[in-house]
Amino acid sequence: MDPTGLSLMAISATSIALRRYSDMSRDDVPAFPAHRIDGPPRASAIERLRMSGLRVRSLVDVGRQAISRRLGRFAAGLGLELHAQVSLAGIIEAPGDPAVEAILRGRRLDYVLSDEYGVPLCGIALVSGPGPAYRDSVCQHALALVGLPLVTVSVRADWAETRARLTAALNLEPPAANDRMPIIVREALPMHV
């Protein structure tokens, strides 16, 4: 409906209400619509959760399990922590700016590498196509403003490519093979999605 029609309907409804109240004496109580009094009570958030049939969902979907193992292997080799599905608001704050806080809450990084104390070192965006999406550029700009890199890794990337991208972004020596992180030949094969 056009704005003019909506305005006319609002004026009409207001005039009807004013006429009803002007016809009432001072002792009359206006009648509320029946659905406000006799209707079912609104369900609380807890009750809605209980009725919805919630299920646990995996943080990593099936097509990204191989790259997730490679990222975990990289982090373990350097004593770093790997966090999945992290909101930008979880690692960046914008005190006094609720609009920016809302933008940060609405964006997620696929992974974040942090040191042993939980200080973020870089964000990781997984892509299945030729390059990053608009969502990734927003994350990249936010991270760049606080001095953190965003590493874009293809889900089809092998161990060597994943390790090279991360070590270049973090300016670190690549992790060596050791007892905790042996070289596994099948992991070096490209992943097929």
C-alpha positions, 0 to 999 in steps of 0.5 A, a space after each residue: 500500500 502506498 504511504 498516502 493510503 496508510 496515512 489516510 487509514 491512520 487518520 481514520 482509525 484515530 478519528 474513530 477512537 477519538 469519537 468513542 472516547 468523546 462519547 464516553 462519560 468520565 466514569 466509563 472505562 474503555 473496553 480493551 480488545 478481547 485478544 489482549 485480555 482473553 488471548 494466550 499469554 506470550 511464551 517466554 524465551 526459555 519456553 520457546 527454546 524448550 518447544 523448538 527441538 534444539 539440536 547440537 550443530 558442529 562448528 565445522 561442516 563436513 567439507 571443511 574438516 580436512 582444512 580444520 585439521 591442518 589449521 589445528 596441526 599448525 596451531 599445535 606445532 607452535 603452541 597456539 590456540 585455534 578458535 572456531 566461529 568467533 564473532 568480531 565483537 569477541 576480539 575487537 571492541 568499539 567503546 561508546 559506539 553501539 552502531 560499530 558494536 552491532 557491525 562487529 557482532 554481526 560478523 564472524 571469522 571462521 577461525 582465530 589463532 591466539 597465543 596461549 593467553 588468548 590474545 588474538 594473532 590473526 583471523 582466518 577466513 575459509 573460502 571455497 571459491 576463487 576469492 574472498 567475499 564482501 563479508 571477508 573484506 569487512 572482517 579484513 578492514 576491521 582486523 587491519 584497523 586493530 593491527 591483526 591480519 586476516 589470512 584467506 585460505 582455500 578449503 582445498 589448500 594442502 598442508 604446504 600452502 596452509 602453512 606458508 600462508 599462515 607463517 607469512 601472515 604471522 611472520 613466524 618460522 614454520 613449525 617443524 615435524 615432531 612427536 605432537 605433529 607428525 607429517 602425514 602423507 594423506 593430509 598433504 593431498 588436496 581436498 576434494 569438495 
